[in-house]
Amino acid sequence: MASEKGMWLNRRQVGQLLGIGGAALTGLLPSRVFAQTRKTTLVLGIDISDTITLDPARLAQYTSPMTVNTAYEPLVTMAPGDYINVKPALATKWARTPDGKGWRFTLRDGVKFASGKPMTVEDVKWSFERLLNLKDQPAQYVENIDHVAAVDKNTFDIILKKPEQPILTVLAAPEFVVMEKAVVEANGGSAAADAKTADKATQWLNTKSAGTGAYQIAAWERNAQIQLVRNDHYWAGKPPYERIVIRHISDGAAQLLAVRRGDIDAAFNLIPEQIKSLQGDKDVRLDPLRSLDFVYMALTQEPEFNKALAVKECRQAIGYAIDYDGIKNSMLGGAALRPAHFLPIGVEGSTEEIARQIGFRHDPAKAKELLAKGGHPDGFEFEISYGNAAVQGVTYQDLAQKIQSDLAQVGIKAQLKPMDQVNLRTTFTGGKSQGGVLTFWNPPAVDNLLWAAAVVQRVAKRVHWEVPKDVYDLAFQAYVEQDAKKRADMWVNWQKVLVDQANHFILFQPVYQIAVRQTIGDFPLTAAGWMLDVKDVKPKA
């Protein structure tokens, strides 16, 4: 916090302020930092407990893309508010390859890595081959890539297995960035066919970076903070801040106090009451962001884990027992939407009206009727696991307790099981969750097929649902349908099937309200999957 007299702080005091050791700051801080203005440092307050890696090729969580998007750059990107048209990043132009089987990218001249070395087409090729051969979750988003090729020193090809399927919007995500081959290889990286077992670079990449972004990762202490420092070789000009500090503050009240006092420049996880208290504050403004994220509960249907959940009617009963409006209005202050299924409101085939027509609603009588039909008229027990984290200022713990209370009204007993975020993810993605899982979804890229494919290709496996071929095919048929009306109708029909299956219940799609100090000028929030274009944040002139 700032001292009462606004005095200068020495390095040790600033280290204590930010919750970091003096050794971590060596070489990163000027000899003195003024506590009140701190114009050379941007400090963001946010719950980053879900960050488990900063290796772009292994990225899979909610808050980490913001950091990765700051340190690295993709070939193309998306501007805030426009999630249809991709914009130049490390590529200045792109077109179909002469044979029509892929895309050809012209690389930007004069780009350097944070090391000062120039970016080459070999770096681009190596980065994609590492990602594909690591076979971690990001590789699943680009399974349609057949191979990549360096055409010449300025030209790079991505050849697709099915050329009609999307790729450009996918490539805008922070997973598909360019890394400095020599640096990552020197720290255990591999792009070889056996990279899944041979690559050992992730540990190094968790605390350092090898990208072309405006800032470079300097340190990460889990559940404490992430530090980034300016990349003096950034091709787009000198970044405005010397340092970025992303502080882990899990408690909304602590974030509110910190942003009011000027200890942080922005608070991301405030609850409605805290947001309301800032109205009229001359030092802090509220910047809204209608997201494409959502929080959901997944239910296994593996009978060995829970016999009741293996019965569709029992899962449907859970869907009708939840008080969604209570979550939205009482817990979120109305600052949320709720789509019918995995297509967030705002994309093709997903509107608030469609969600009302085909989605689950709070209907306890219907829930009891389904329990009887499913052979459990007196209810049943199951566990709900969740991470020790918060979304939009609401903790998963509070959300789980609300759902537990709702389910109890129809005779269903939920046993709550809080878990560390890493363990939760490992258990869930491995298909070992014994009951329900409260978690989130944020777009790896903005594309209907990606959301749909995630369900039928990955999330279904986690809940032990063997997807029928016609359901699997419907999503891909909808994507390639040329008639807009037919395409939208197909997406609606696809959602109906998923709602009936009752393995996933969308709880809310947040409308974020970020508290930002008035000392900050540009603060470009984005719904494209990384929350904030940190590189474009600027202090007020």
Summary of the structure (lengths in Angstrom):
residues: 541
radius of gyration: 23.6
end to end distance: 23.5
largest distance: 71.0
contacts: 1887
relative contact order: 0.14
helix: 33%
strand: 23%
